[in-house]
Amino acid sequence: MNYKTLFFIGSLLLITLGFNLKQSLPEGFVYVETVIPDLNVELRYFSENNFVGDSIDGYKANRLILTKAAAEKLKLVQEELQNQNLCLTVYDGYRPQRAVNHFIRWAKDLNDTLKKQQFYPAVNKRNLFKSGYIASRSGHSRGSTLDLTISDGETGEPLDMGSPFDFFGEESWVAHEGLTEEQRKNRQLLKTVMLKHNFRNYPKEWWHFTLRWEPFPKTYFDFEIE
Protein backbone atom coordinates (compact mmCIF):
# COMPACT_ATOMS: atom_id res chain seq x y z
CA MET A 1 0.00 0.00 0.00
CA ASN A 2 1.58 3.29 -1.11
CA TYR A 3 1.70 6.64 0.70
CA LYS A 4 -1.13 8.19 -1.33
CA THR A 5 -3.47 5.31 -0.51
CA LEU A 6 -2.64 5.52 3.20
CA PHE A 7 -3.21 9.28 3.15
CA PHE A 8 -6.60 8.82 1.43
CA ILE A 9 -7.74 6.19 3.93
CA GLY A 10 -6.54 8.33 6.83
CA SER A 11 -8.46 11.32 5.49
CA LEU A 12 -11.64 9.28 5.22
CA LEU A 13 -11.25 8.09 8.79
CA LEU A 14 -10.77 11.65 10.03
CA ILE A 15 -13.83 12.84 8.10
CA THR A 16 -15.90 9.97 9.47
CA LEU A 17 -14.68 10.59 13.00
CA GLY A 18 -15.46 14.30 12.69
CA PHE A 19 -18.95 13.54 11.41
CA ASN A 20 -19.64 11.14 14.25
CA LEU A 21 -18.41 13.63 16.84
CA LYS A 22 -20.56 16.31 15.28
CA GLN A 23 -23.61 14.05 15.48
CA SER A 24 -23.04 12.99 19.09
CA LEU A 25 -25.47 14.15 21.75
CA PRO A 26 -25.31 14.32 25.54
CA GLU A 27 -26.27 11.08 27.24
CA GLY A 28 -30.03 10.77 27.50
CA PHE A 29 -30.77 12.72 24.30
CA VAL A 30 -31.71 11.40 20.86
CA TYR A 31 -32.41 12.61 17.37
CA VAL A 32 -36.13 11.92 17.27
CA GLU A 33 -35.92 10.66 13.67
CA THR A 34 -34.22 7.55 15.07
CA VAL A 35 -37.28 6.85 17.24
CA ILE A 36 -40.10 8.18 15.01
CA PRO A 37 -38.88 8.04 11.39
CA ASP A 38 -42.15 9.31 9.90
CA LEU A 39 -42.56 12.33 12.17
CA ASN A 40 -43.19 15.66 10.42
CA VAL A 41 -40.66 18.18 11.76
CA GLU A 42 -40.80 21.87 10.93
CA LEU A 43 -38.43 23.65 13.29
CA ARG A 44 -39.62 27.24 13.02
CA TYR A 45 -36.47 28.67 14.58
CA PHE A 46 -34.36 27.10 11.84
CA SER A 47 -36.33 29.26 9.40
CA GLU A 48 -37.47 32.87 9.10
CA ASN A 49 -41.09 31.89 9.80
CA ASN A 50 -41.10 32.95 13.45
CA PHE A 51 -41.72 36.03 15.59
CA VAL A 52 -38.13 37.24 15.17
CA GLY A 53 -38.21 36.88 11.38
CA ASP A 54 -34.80 35.22 11.15
CA SER A 55 -33.12 31.90 11.91
CA ILE A 56 -32.20 31.64 15.58
CA ASP A 57 -28.79 31.01 17.17
CA GLY A 58 -28.09 27.33 17.76
CA TYR A 59 -30.43 26.02 15.06
CA LYS A 60 -28.19 24.68 12.29
CA ALA A 61 -30.46 21.91 10.98
CA ASN A 62 -34.12 20.93 10.81
CA ARG A 63 -33.52 18.00 13.17
CA LEU A 64 -35.67 17.48 16.24
CA ILE A 65 -33.79 16.59 19.42
CA LEU A 66 -35.45 15.47 22.67
CA THR A 67 -34.56 13.43 25.69
CA LYS A 68 -34.92 9.72 24.98
CA ALA A 69 -37.74 9.53 27.52
CA ALA A 70 -39.73 12.27 25.76
CA ALA A 71 -39.12 10.81 22.30
CA GLU A 72 -40.37 7.38 23.33
CA LYS A 73 -43.57 8.84 24.78
CA LEU A 74 -44.04 11.01 21.70
CA LYS A 75 -43.89 7.90 19.55
CA LEU A 76 -46.94 6.55 21.40
CA VAL A 77 -48.81 9.79 20.68
CA GLN A 78 -47.95 9.58 16.98
CA GLU A 79 -49.07 5.96 16.75
CA GLU A 80 -52.39 6.70 18.45
CA LEU A 81 -53.12 9.62 16.12
CA GLN A 82 -52.20 7.59 13.05
CA ASN A 83 -54.99 5.17 13.97
CA GLN A 84 -57.31 8.15 13.39
CA ASN A 85 -55.65 9.10 10.07
CA LEU A 86 -53.94 12.00 11.83
CA CYS A 87 -50.31 12.75 12.67
CA LEU A 88 -48.10 15.17 14.56
CA THR A 89 -46.26 18.20 13.22
CA VAL A 90 -43.55 19.44 15.58
CA TYR A 91 -42.40 23.08 15.56
CA ASP A 92 -39.80 22.94 18.32
CA GLY A 93 -38.24 20.58 20.83
CA TYR A 94 -34.89 20.92 22.54
CA ARG A 95 -33.83 24.59 22.39
CA PRO A 96 -30.24 25.68 23.13
CA GLN A 97 -29.80 28.36 25.79
CA ARG A 98 -28.07 30.50 23.14
CA ALA A 99 -31.38 30.57 21.25
CA VAL A 100 -33.14 31.88 24.37
CA ASN A 101 -30.41 34.53 24.63
CA HIS A 102 -31.13 35.47 21.01
CA PHE A 103 -34.79 36.01 21.91
CA ILE A 104 -33.76 38.24 24.81
CA ARG A 105 -31.56 40.43 22.60
CA TRP A 106 -34.35 40.70 20.05
CA ALA A 107 -36.95 41.64 22.67
CA LYS A 108 -34.75 44.47 23.93
CA ASP A 109 -34.50 45.98 20.44
CA LEU A 110 -37.78 47.88 20.42
CA ASN A 111 -37.25 49.10 16.85
CA ASP A 112 -37.30 45.58 15.40
CA THR A 113 -41.00 44.88 14.83
CA LEU A 114 -40.77 43.06 11.49
CA LYS A 115 -43.21 40.29 12.49
CA LYS A 116 -45.48 42.26 14.82
CA GLN A 117 -48.65 42.05 12.73
CA GLN A 118 -48.31 38.31 12.29
CA PHE A 119 -47.30 37.24 15.80
CA TYR A 120 -48.04 39.97 18.37
CA PRO A 121 -50.39 42.59 16.86
CA ALA A 122 -52.03 43.56 20.17
CA VAL A 123 -48.92 43.41 22.38
CA ASN A 124 -46.47 46.26 22.82
CA LYS A 125 -43.01 44.83 22.34
CA ARG A 126 -41.71 46.56 25.46
CA ASN A 127 -44.17 44.40 27.47
CA LEU A 128 -43.04 41.01 26.19
CA PHE A 129 -40.98 40.29 29.33
CA LYS A 130 -43.65 41.62 31.70
CA SER A 131 -46.36 39.56 30.01
CA GLY A 132 -44.26 36.39 30.16
CA TYR A 133 -43.82 35.85 26.43
CA ILE A 134 -40.03 36.12 26.68
CA ALA A 135 -38.00 34.80 29.62
CA SER A 136 -34.34 34.27 30.48
CA ARG A 137 -34.83 30.49 30.74
CA SER A 138 -36.96 28.03 28.81
CA GLY A 139 -38.14 24.54 29.66
CA HIS A 140 -37.23 23.64 26.09
CA SER A 141 -33.56 23.81 27.06
CA ARG A 142 -34.09 20.88 29.43
CA GLY A 143 -34.93 18.69 26.44
CA SER A 144 -38.36 17.33 27.36
CA THR A 145 -40.58 20.20 26.23
CA LEU A 146 -41.93 20.54 22.73
CA ASP A 147 -44.28 22.63 20.59
CA LEU A 148 -46.53 20.79 18.19
CA THR A 149 -49.88 20.43 16.50
CA ILE A 150 -52.01 17.77 14.82
CA SER A 151 -52.13 17.48 11.05
CA ASP A 152 -54.33 15.61 8.59
CA GLY A 153 -52.70 12.27 7.83
CA GLU A 154 -53.44 12.48 4.10
CA THR A 155 -52.88 16.14 3.24
CA GLY A 156 -50.37 17.05 5.95
CA GLU A 157 -52.34 20.22 6.63
CA PRO A 158 -52.46 21.29 10.30
CA LEU A 159 -55.86 21.20 11.97
CA ASP A 160 -57.47 24.56 12.77
CA MET A 161 -56.44 25.41 16.32
CA GLY A 162 -57.79 28.96 16.35
CA SER A 163 -54.45 30.77 16.36
CA PRO A 164 -51.06 30.33 14.72
CA PHE A 165 -48.17 28.70 16.55
CA ASP A 166 -46.27 31.24 18.69
CA PHE A 167 -49.03 33.83 18.54
CA PHE A 168 -48.68 36.19 21.51
CA GLY A 169 -52.20 36.80 22.78
CA GLU A 170 -55.21 35.33 24.56
CA GLU A 171 -56.24 33.63 21.34
CA SER A 172 -53.51 31.07 22.10
CA TRP A 173 -54.81 30.28 25.57
CA VAL A 174 -56.17 26.72 25.64
CA ALA A 175 -59.51 27.81 27.12
CA HIS A 176 -59.95 30.94 24.97
CA GLU A 177 -63.66 31.72 24.73
CA GLY A 178 -63.61 32.96 21.14
CA LEU A 179 -63.01 29.56 19.58
CA THR A 180 -65.33 27.79 17.19
CA GLU A 181 -66.60 24.34 18.12
CA GLU A 182 -64.15 22.74 15.67
CA GLN A 183 -61.18 24.68 17.06
CA ARG A 184 -62.14 23.78 20.61
CA LYS A 185 -62.48 20.11 19.64
CA ASN A 186 -59.06 20.10 17.93
CA ARG A 187 -57.33 21.66 20.92
CA GLN A 188 -59.00 19.20 23.25
CA LEU A 189 -57.90 16.26 21.11
CA LEU A 190 -54.28 17.43 21.23
CA LYS A 191 -54.40 18.03 24.96
CA THR A 192 -56.09 14.70 25.67
CA VAL A 193 -53.77 12.49 23.63
CA MET A 194 -50.66 14.24 24.96
CA LEU A 195 -51.82 14.00 28.58
CA LYS A 196 -52.59 10.31 28.10
CA HIS A 197 -48.90 9.78 27.41
CA ASN A 198 -47.66 11.96 30.29
CA PHE A 199 -47.20 15.35 28.60
CA ARG A 200 -48.70 18.26 30.52
CA ASN A 201 -49.88 21.38 28.72
CA TYR A 202 -49.07 25.04 29.39
CA PRO A 203 -52.53 26.70 29.58
CA LYS A 204 -51.49 29.89 27.76
CA GLU A 205 -50.05 28.10 24.72
CA TRP A 206 -52.16 25.34 23.15
CA TRP A 207 -49.06 23.91 21.39
CA HIS A 208 -46.71 23.70 24.40
CA PHE A 209 -46.20 20.42 26.32
CA THR A 210 -43.67 19.11 28.85
CA LEU A 211 -43.04 15.50 29.80
CA ARG A 212 -44.02 14.71 33.37
CA TRP A 213 -41.08 13.51 35.48
CA GLU A 214 -38.63 14.83 32.89
CA PRO A 215 -35.09 13.44 33.32
CA PHE A 216 -33.29 16.82 33.55
CA PRO A 217 -35.69 19.08 35.51
CA LYS A 218 -33.01 21.54 36.63
CA THR A 219 -30.47 21.41 33.78
CA TYR A 220 -30.48 23.90 30.88
CA PHE A 221 -28.38 22.67 27.97
CA ASP A 222 -26.67 24.73 25.26
CA PHE A 223 -25.39 22.31 22.60
CA GLU A 224 -26.30 23.26 19.03
CA ILE A 225 -28.84 21.53 16.81
CA GLU A 226 -26.95 20.19 13.82
C-alpha positions in Angstrom: 0.0 0.0 0.0 1.6 3.3 -1.1 1.7 6.6 0.7 -1.1 8.2 -1.3 -3.5 5.3 -0.5 -2.6 5.5 3.2 -3.2 9.3 3.1 -6.6 8.8 1.4 -7.7 6.2 3.9 -6.5 8.3 6.8 -8.5 11.3 5.5 -11.6 9.3 5.2 -11.2 8.1 8.8 -10.8 11.7 10.0 -13.8 12.8 8.1 -15.9 10.0 9.5 -14.7 10.6 13.0 -15.5 14.3 12.7 -18.9 13.5 11.4 -19.6 11.1 14.3 -18.4 13.6 16.8 -20.6 16.3 15.3 -23.6 14.1 15.5 -23.0 13.0 19.1 -25.5 14.1 21.7 -25.3 14.3 25.5 -26.3 11.1 27.2 -30.0 10.8 27.5 -30.8 12.7 24.3 -31.7 11.4 20.9 -32.4 12.6 17.4 -36.1 11.9 17.3 -35.9 10.7 13.7 -34.2 7.5 15.1 -37.3 6.8 17.2 -40.1 8.2 15.0 -38.9 8.0 11.4 -42.1 9.3 9.9 -42.6 12.3 12.2 -43.2 15.7 10.4 -40.7 18.2 11.8 -40.8 21.9 10.9 -38.4 23.7 13.3 -39.6 27.2 13.0 -36.5 28.7 14.6 -34.4 27.1 11.8 -36.3 29.3 9.4 -37.5 32.9 9.1 -41.1 31.9 9.8 -41.1 33.0 13.5 -41.7 36.0 15.6 -38.1 37.2 15.2 -38.2 36.9 11.4 -34.8 35.2 11.1 -33.1 31.9 11.9 -32.2 31.6 15.6 -28.8 31.0 17.2 -28.1 27.3 17.8 -30.4 26.0 15.1 -28.2 24.7 12.3 -30.5 21.9 11.0 -34.1 20.9 10.8 -33.5 18.0 13.2 -35.7 17.5 16.2 -33.8 16.6 19.4 -35.4 15.5 22.7 -34.6 13.4 25.7 -34.9 9.7 25.0 -37.7 9.5 27.5 -39.7 12.3 25.8 -39.1 10.8 22.3 -40.4 7.4 23.3 -43.6 8.8 24.8 -44.0 11.0 21.7 -43.9 7.9 19.5 -46.9 6.5 21.4 -48.8 9.8 20.7 -47.9 9.6 17.0 -49.1 6.0 16.8 -52.4 6.7 18.4 -53.1 9.6 16.1 -52.2 7.6 13.0 -55.0 5.2 14.0 -57.3 8.1 13.4 -55.7 9.1 10.1 -53.9 12.0 11.8 -50.3 12.8 12.7 -48.1 15.2 14.6 -46.3 18.2 13.2 -43.5 19.4 15.6 -42.4 23.1 15.6 -39.8 22.9 18.3 -38.2 20.6 20.8 -34.9 20.9 22.5 -33.8 24.6 22.4 -30.2 25.7 23.1 -29.8 28.4 25.8 -28.1 30.5 23.1 -31.4 30.6 21.3 -33.1 31.9 24.4 -30.4 34.5 24.6 -31.1 35.5 21.0 -34.8 36.0 21.9 -33.8 38.2 24.8 -31.6 40.4 22.6 -34.4 40.7 20.0 -37.0 41.6 22.7 -34.7 44.5 23.9 -34.5 46.0 20.4 -37.8 47.9 20.4 -37.3 49.1 16.9 -37.3 45.6 15.4 -41.0 44.9 14.8 -40.8 43.1 11.5 -43.2 40.3 12.5 -45.5 42.3 14.8 -48.6 42.0 12.7 -48.3 38.3 12.3 -47.3 37.2 15.8 -48.0 40.0 18.4 -50.4 42.6 16.9 -52.0 43.6 20.2 -48.9 43.4 22.4 -46.5 46.3 22.8 -43.0 44.8 22.3 -41.7 46.6 25.5 -44.2 44.4 27.5 -43.0 41.0 26.2 -41.0 40.3 29.3 -43.6 41.6 31.7 -46.4 39.6 30.0 -44.3 36.4 30.2 -43.8 35.8 26.4 -40.0 36.1 26.7 -38.0 34.8 29.6 -34.3 34.3 30.5 -34.8 30.5 30.7 -37.0 28.0 28.8 -38.1 24.5 29.7 -37.2 23.6 26.1 -33.6 23.8 27.1 -34.1 20.9 29.4 -34.9 18.7 26.4 -38.4 17.3 27.4 -40.6 20.2 26.2 -41.9 20.5 22.7 -44.3 22.6 20.6 -46.5 20.8 18.2 -49.9 20.4 16.5 -52.0 17.8 14.8 -52.1 17.5 11.0 -54.3 15.6 8.6 -52.7 12.3 7.8 -53.4 12.5 4.1 -52.9 16.1 3.2 -50.4 17.1 5.9 -52.3 20.2 6.6 -52.5 21.3 10.3 -55.9 21.2 12.0 -57.5 24.6 12.8 -56.4 25.4 16.3 -57.8 29.0 16.3 -54.4 30.8 16.4 -51.1 30.3 14.7 -48.2 28.7 16.6 -46.3 31.2 18.7 -49.0 33.8 18.5 -48.7 36.2 21.5 -52.2 36.8 22.8 -55.2 35.3 24.6 -56.2 33.6 21.3 -53.5 31.1 22.1 -54.8 30.3 25.6 -56.2 26.7 25.6 -59.5 27.8 27.1 -59.9 30.9 25.0 -63.7 31.7 24.7 -63.6 33.0 21.1 -63.0 29.6 19.6 -65.3 27.8 17.2 -66.6 24.3 18.1 -64.1 22.7 15.7 -61.2 24.7 17.1 -62.1 23.8 20.6 -62.5 20.1 19.6 -59.1 20.1 17.9 -57.3 21.7 20.9 -59.0 19.2 23.3 -57.9 16.3 21.1 -54.3 17.4 21.2 -54.4 18.0 25.0 -56.1 14.7 25.7 -53.8 12.5 23.6 -50.7 14.2 25.0 -51.8 14.0 28.6 -52.6 10.3 28.1 -48.9 9.8 27.4 -47.7 12.0 30.3 -47.2 15.3 28.6 -48.7 18.3 30.5 -49.9 21.4 28.7 -49.1 25.0 29.4 -52.5 26.7 29.6 -51.5 29.9 27.8 -50.0 28.1 24.7 -52.2 25.3 23.2 -49.1 23.9 21.4 -46.7 23.7 24.4 -46.2 20.4 26.3 -43.7 19.1 28.8 -43.0 15.5 29.8 -44.0 14.7 33.4 -41.1 13.5 35.5 -38.6 14.8 32.9 -35.1 13.4 33.3 -33.3 16.8 33.6 -35.7 19.1 35.5 -33.0 21.5 36.6 -30.5 21.4 33.8 -30.5 23.9 30.9 -28.4 22.7 28.0 -26.7 24.7 25.3 -25.4 22.3 22.6 -26.3 23.3 19.0 -28.8 21.5 16.8 -26.9 20.2 13.8 
